[in-house]
Amino acid sequence: MRVLFLSDIHGNLEALEACLAAAPAHDVVVNLGDTVGYGANPNEVIARARELGNTFVRGNHDRACAGLTDVRGFNYIAAAAAIWTNRQLTPDNLEWLKNLPHGPVSLPELPNVQMVHGSPRDEDEYLLLPDDAAASAALARAPITFFGHTHMQGCFRITEKQQITVHPKYSDQGADHWALALENGGVYLINPGSVGQPRDGDWRAAFAIYDSEAKKVTYYRVPYDVETAQKKILEANLPERLASRLQFGR
Ligand code: ZN
């Protein structure tokens, strides 16, 4: 089975459409959360995401934009975007957002794989450092976990001997795709990267394809119409930083 993994779209319609246009053939789409928040097209992005499939994990911004979490835990910019998004959402999309499932989520066809937003142990945990990845991997219910939340494309592998390998982000290579062959043993924590607001120094939209038969993950980066996405953010009177950061991938 070939799975298209999308994460952290964050209301960026231009980035989402670019990823879908570039994605190779796949059997199913999985969304790792934060479909909305930050970007200027929450309703359009939810509509598109719902057309693609029905395997979702909720993210912290999904929760906040749905009104399930108090935005006081967010920084000013994230809080302002969450309040703006909440007011834009149609009643149907708001209801859909409220009912997204808490991870881990899994698919019956993929018993070795689980999907989370933050980490196997906490939907709000940021897996940025190898030590955090190792601690979290110990609680993984499957040998392969796909996660999002950090907006950093890449992978941690924790072997049975607790050796941690951090696979370089695809952006380090400068090309438009990069494949990772999965070996047997240990735990993999794999981040497809952020579609709509990359923060790993590469402004291009990110996604990944997992091929369960070939035991391979292929990471992709795609250029998109960042100027239009920025213009819409400014026209919506969202914080200026949400527009400027897109061109730097930070
Ligand atoms: Zn996010």
Boltz pocket constraint, residues with backbone or C-beta under 6 A from the ligand:
constraints:
  - pocket:
      binder: B
      contacts: [[A, 8], [A, 10], [A, 33], [A, 34], [A, 59], [A, 61], [A, 149], [A, 150], [A, 151]]
      max_distance: 6.0
